[in-house]
Amino acid sequence: MRDIQAFFDGSCEPVNPGGIAKWGFALLEDDEVIHTDHGLIGEGDGMTNNVAEYHALLHCLQYLSENHADDFIEIYGDSKMVINMTTGLWGKKKPHKKYPHLLKLLMPARELYSKLDNCSIAWIPRELNAIADALSKQ
């Protein structure tokens, strides 16, 4: 088993909401980058930082489940809302009551996360998430 650290981030620029939403993630092993990915979600109506953050986590979780499911995985991101909703710390009874459009992103994130047996997810300050932040802005 390998020890993998994953960093994810999303961005919506030049305005939030309504800008260009993008996502990115990076995997590291022994402080070496072993994989990165990034992409465009869309532009205009419905695009927000929160949408971008969820897409980043979803792409990261999907890749991890397909390529590192048996490894020890630590996932890091700078969105407390996305992390706490995904882990179930927030929104146990009525997830995204104020933002129901995010449910279609939350539920698959929770499902993918629950299938990774040796996986944890934690919040980190933005300054420690520079690699994923840069990928989300490409």
Stockholm file with secondary structure:
# STOCKHOLM 1.0

chainA/1-138         MRDIQAFFDGSCEPVNPGGIAKWGFALLEDDEVIHTDHGLIGEGDGMTNNVAEYHALLHCLQYLSENHADDFIEIYGDSKMVINMTTGLWGKKKPHKKYPHLLKLLMPARELYSKLDNCSIAWIPRELNAIADALSKQ
#=GR chainA/1-138 SS CCEEEEEEEEEEESSTTTSEEEEEEEEEETTEEEEEEEEEEEESTTCCHHHHHHHHHHHHHHHHHHHCTTSEEEEEESCHHHHHHHHTSSCSSSTTSSCGGGHHHHHHHHHHHHHCTTEEEEECCGGGGHHHHHHHTC
#=GC SS_cons         CCEEEEEEEEEEESSTTTSEEEEEEEEEETTEEEEEEEEEEEESTTCCHHHHHHHHHHHHHHHHHHHCTTSEEEEEESCHHHHHHHHTSSCSSSTTSSCGGGHHHHHHHHHHHHHCTTEEEEECCGGGGHHHHHHHTC
//
